[in-house]
């Protein structure tokens, strides 16, 4: 509670007057800033730009939305068919955001942003309702981080994702620093160690966890511990049973082999048998560019698919996908383009 009070009071003050100590230099696309009122920009405190990873038409949740800058940028990216929800606990920050929302909507020509008061570790948002969660230098301010990551997973639709910019440390933060309200409210002592930050997504059920950006230079160094900004993307939707539909994937490289989070081993160039769930997951970002996909010549209907043991790694013989009786022979002419000499 002491930490929460320190955070609330500090950001309430920062909503009344800009506080430079809370700023981490970030380059935003100027075309999105042009329609945002100066008050919003001057009183915004972030360490990254997760909005650059959004797409048109998405429903976006900004955790710790502050004065609303990321929400107002996101509103432009997702367009009139998208929707943006900002959640923040601080009255003063919400007042700035809500005061400026009508002006932004008027300049855009549409209103697709709303702001809700609440804790980001218990957001007032329905289950399975969000396409993308963004957050900008806020997760480190929360004490109950495991619950925060679980709640993020709860509100995302199956196949949704989180794109989070936050401060991490290169070493464990000592207990005495964690007890310092000034350091905690300043985005320092609540930071997770960089590897544990990534692990927190996995423990909450996310997959495809990717470090999109890591600042080479630390934002702050305190007692020899470096604190820097990172941006991480993580996906939901790995839930479900495993069924055999005679599919295979081929890892393209560049490594000799790689393993996924479920223990599957993919050796470069080999046809690895996978269940339908894994096959579909690997078809999506961030995996698809690393694999070739082998569909069976005769698809197995979902209703006829048998359980698949995903605890093992096995190769898929070509005859499993082509069929045992496959006996096609093609001629050389079938490979050429209309006789103009362009042959494969």
C-alpha positions in Angstrom: 0.0 0.0 0.0 2.9 2.4 0.7 4.2 1.7 -2.8 0.8 2.3 -4.4 0.4 5.6 -2.5 3.8 6.7 -3.6 3.0 5.9 -7.2 -0.4 7.6 -7.1 0.9 10.7 -5.4 3.9 11.1 -7.8 1.8 10.7 -10.9 -0.9 12.9 -9.6 1.7 15.6 -9.2 3.1 14.8 -12.7 -0.3 15.4 -14.1 -0.4 18.9 -12.7 3.1 19.8 -13.7 5.6 17.9 -16.0 8.3 15.9 -14.1 11.4 15.4 -16.3 12.8 12.6 -14.0 10.0 10.3 -15.2 10.8 10.8 -18.9 12.8 8.3 -21.0 13.6 9.7 -24.5 11.5 8.1 -27.2 11.1 9.0 -30.9 7.4 9.0 -31.9 6.1 9.4 -35.4 5.4 13.1 -35.7 2.4 12.7 -37.9 0.5 11.1 -35.0 1.6 13.7 -32.5 0.3 16.6 -34.6 -3.3 16.2 -33.6 -2.6 15.5 -29.9 -2.9 18.6 -27.6 0.3 19.8 -26.0 -0.9 19.2 -22.5 -1.2 15.5 -23.2 2.3 15.3 -24.7 4.0 17.4 -22.0 2.6 15.2 -19.2 3.1 11.9 -20.8 5.8 9.5 -19.2 6.9 6.5 -21.2 10.0 4.6 -22.3 8.9 3.1 -25.7 6.4 3.1 -28.4 4.2 0.0 -28.5 1.7 1.8 -30.8 4.0 1.2 -33.8 3.1 -2.5 -33.7 -0.7 -2.0 -34.0 -2.9 -2.7 -37.0 -6.0 -1.2 -38.5 -9.3 -2.4 -37.0 -7.9 -3.8 -33.8 -9.4 -3.4 -30.3 -6.6 -2.1 -28.1 -6.2 -1.9 -24.3 -3.6 0.5 -22.9 -2.7 -0.4 -19.3 -1.6 2.6 -17.4 -2.8 5.1 -20.0 -1.9 8.2 -18.1 -2.8 11.4 -20.0 -3.7 9.3 -23.1 -0.9 9.9 -25.6 -0.5 6.2 -26.6 -4.3 5.9 -26.7 -4.6 8.9 -29.0 -1.8 7.5 -31.3 -3.4 4.1 -31.3 -6.7 5.7 -32.2 -5.2 6.9 -35.5 -3.4 3.6 -36.2 -6.5 1.4 -35.7 -8.7 3.8 -37.5 -12.5 4.3 -37.2 -13.1 0.5 -37.3 -10.9 0.0 -34.3 -11.3 0.8 -30.6 -9.0 1.9 -27.9 -9.6 1.6 -24.1 -7.3 3.3 -21.6 -7.1 2.1 -18.0 -5.5 4.2 -15.2 -5.8 4.5 -11.5 -4.9 8.2 -11.1 -7.7 10.7 -11.1 -5.5 13.6 -12.2 -4.1 11.6 -15.2 -7.6 10.5 -16.3 -8.8 14.1 -16.0 -6.2 15.3 -18.5 -7.0 12.4 -20.9 -10.8 12.8 -20.7 -10.5 16.6 -21.1 -8.6 16.3 -24.3 -10.4 13.3 -25.8 -13.2 15.3 -27.5 -10.6 17.6 -29.1 -8.7 14.6 -30.5 -12.0 13.0 -31.8 -12.9 16.3 -33.5 -9.6 16.5 -35.2 -9.8 12.8 -36.3 -13.4 12.9 -37.4 -14.3 10.0 -35.3 -14.4 9.0 -31.6 -12.9 5.5 -30.8 -11.2 6.1 -27.4 -12.6 5.7 -23.9 -10.9 5.9 -20.5 -11.7 3.8 -17.5 -10.5 4.1 -14.0 -9.1 1.0 -12.4 -6.0 -0.9 -11.5 -4.0 -2.5 -14.3 -3.6 -5.7 -12.3 -7.4 -5.9 -12.1 -8.6 -4.0 -15.3 -12.3 -3.3 -15.7 -12.4 -5.2 -19.0 -14.3 -8.3 -20.1 -12.7 -11.6 -20.7 -11.6 -12.4 -24.2 -12.4 -8.9 -25.5 -9.1 -7.4 -26.6 -7.0 -7.9 -29.7 -3.8 -6.1 -28.4 -2.6 -4.9 -25.0 -0.1 -2.1 -25.0 1.6 -0.5 -22.0 4.3 2.0 -21.8 6.6 2.0 -18.7 3.9 1.1 -16.2 4.2 -2.6 -15.4 7.2 -2.0 -13.2 5.1 0.2 -10.9 2.9 -2.7 -9.9 3.8 -4.9 -6.9 1.6 -7.9 -7.8 3.2 -8.7 -11.1 2.1 -12.4 -11.5 -1.5 -11.4 -11.2 -1.0 -8.5 -13.6 0.3 -10.9 -16.3 -2.5 -13.4 -15.6 -5.1 -10.5 -16.0 -3.5 -9.5 -19.3 -3.9 -13.1 -20.6 -7.5 -13.1 -19.3 -8.7 -10.1 -21.3 -7.0 -11.0 -24.6 -8.9 -12.9 -27.2 -7.5 -16.2 -28.3 -4.8 -15.3 -30.8 -4.4 -11.9 -29.2 -1.1 -10.3 -28.2 0.6 -8.0 -25.8 3.2 -5.4 -26.9 4.8 -4.0 -23.8 7.4 -1.3 -23.4 8.9 -1.2 -19.9 12.0 -0.7 -17.8 14.0 -3.8 -16.8 17.3 -4.3 -14.9 20.4 -6.2 -15.7 20.7 -7.5 -12.1 18.3 -8.3 -9.3 17.2 -5.1 -7.5 18.2 -5.4 -3.8 15.4 -5.4 -1.2 16.5 -2.1 0.3 16.1 -0.4 -3.1 12.7 -2.1 -3.5 11.6 -0.5 -0.2 12.4 3.0 -1.4 9.1 4.6 -2.5 11.0 7.3 -4.5 12.9 4.8 -6.5 9.8 2.6 -7.0 7.6 5.5 -8.2 10.5 6.6 -10.4 10.3 3.3 -12.5 13.5 2.0 -10.9 13.2 -0.4 -8.0 10.0 -2.2 -9.3 11.7 -3.3 -12.5 12.1 -7.0 -13.1 15.5 -8.5 -14.2 15.4 -8.6 -18.0 15.2 -12.4 -18.3 12.6 -12.6 -15.6 10.5 -10.1 -17.4 10.3 -12.4 -20.4 9.7 -15.4 -18.1 6.7 -13.7 -16.6 4.9 -13.8 -19.9 5.5 -17.5 -20.3 4.4 -18.3 -16.7 1.1 -16.5 -17.5 0.4 -18.7 -20.5 1.8 -16.5 -23.3 3.8 -18.0 -26.2 5.9 -16.6 -29.1 7.6 -14.2 -26.6 9.9 -11.9 -28.6 12.2 -9.1 -27.6 11.4 -6.5 -30.3 13.6 -3.8 -29.0 16.3 -3.4 -26.3 18.1 -0.1 -25.7 21.8 -0.5 -25.8 22.4 2.4 -23.4 20.8 2.2 -20.0 18.2 4.9 -19.1 19.5 5.1 -15.5 22.2 3.4 -13.5 21.7 3.1 -9.8 24.3 1.5 -7.4 25.9 -0.1 -10.4 22.6 -1.7 -11.7 21.6 -0.7 -15.2 17.9 0.1 -16.0 16.9 0.2 -19.6 13.9 0.2 -21.9 12.8 -3.0 -23.7 9.7 -3.7 -25.9 8.4 -7.3 -25.8 5.7 -9.0 -27.9 3.8 -12.1 -26.6 0.8 -14.0 -28.0 -2.1 -16.0 -26.6 -3.9 -18.9 -28.1 -1.8 -22.0 -27.5 -4.6 -23.6 -25.5 -6.3 -26.7 -26.8 -5.8 -30.4 -27.6 -3.4 -32.0 -30.0 -4.8 -33.9 -33.0 -3.1 -35.8 -35.9 -3.9 -34.5 -39.4 -0.7 -35.7 -41.2 0.9 -32.3 -41.3 4.6 -31.5 -41.2 6.9 -28.5 -41.0 10.4 -28.0 -42.2 12.7 -25.6 -40.3 14.5 -23.4 -42.8 17.5 -22.4 -40.7 19.9 -20.7 -40.1 20.6 -22.8 -37.0 21.3 -26.6 -37.3 18.3 -27.1 -35.0 16.0 -25.2 -32.7 13.4 -26.1 -30.0 10.1 -24.5 -29.2 8.6 -23.9 -25.8 6.9 -27.2 -25.8 10.0 -29.2 -26.4 9.6 -30.0 -30.1 12.9 -30.2 -31.9 13.2 -28.9 -35.4 16.3 -29.9 -37.4 17.1 -27.8 -40.4 15.6 -29.3 -43.6 13.8 -32.2 -41.9 10.1 -32.9 -42.1 8.9 -32.9 -38.5 5.5 -34.3 -37.7 3.4 -31.9 -35.7 -0.2 -31.8 -34.4 -2.7 -29.5 -36.1 -2.5 -27.0 -33.2 1.2 -26.6 -33.6 0.9 -26.5 -37.4 -1.5 -23.6 -37.1 0.6 -21.8 -34.5 3.7 -22.0 -36.6 1.8 -20.5 -39.5 1.5 -17.3 -37.5 3.9 -14.6 -36.3 6.5 -14.7 -35.0 7.3 -18.2 -36.4 6.0 -18.5 -40.0 9.1 -17.0 -41.8 11.3 -19.7 -40.3 9.3 -22.7 -41.6 8.0 -24.4 -44.7 4.6 -26.1 -44.3 3.7 -29.5 -45.8 0.0 -30.3 -46.0 -1.3 -33.8 -46.7 -2.4 -34.5 -50.3 -5.7 -35.7 -48.8 -6.7 -33.6 -45.8 -7.8 -35.3 -42.6 -11.2 -33.9 -41.6 -11.1 -32.5 -38.0 -13.9 -34.9 -37.0 -11.8 -37.9 -38.0 -8.5 -36.7 -36.5 -7.0 -38.8 -33.7 -5.1 -37.6 -30.7 -1.4 -36.7 -31.3 1.3 -37.2 -28.8 3.1 -33.8 -28.7 5.5 -35.0 -26.1 7.6 -36.7 -28.8 9.4 -35.4 -31.8 9.1 -37.6 -34.9 9.8 -37.2 -38.6 7.0 -37.3 -41.1 7.7 -39.7 -44.0 6.7 -38.1 -47.4 4.4 -41.1 -48.0 2.3 -40.0 -45.0 1.5 -36.7 -46.6 1.4 -37.9 -50.3 -0.3 -41.2 -49.6 1.1 -44.8 -49.9 -0.3 -45.3 -53.4 1.0 -42.0 -54.7 2.6 -42.8 -58.1 2.5 -39.6 -60.2 5.2 -39.0 -62.9 5.6 -35.6 -64.5 7.4 -34.8 -67.8 10.1 -32.2 -68.3 7.7 -30.1 -70.4 5.3 -29.6 -67.5 8.0 -27.6 -65.7 8.5 -25.0 -68.5 6.5 -21.8 -69.1 4.8 -22.0 -72.5 7.8 -23.1 -74.5 9.5 -19.7 -74.1 12.6 -21.2 -72.6 11.8 -20.2 -69.0 12.2 -23.5 -67.2 12.5 -24.2 -63.5 
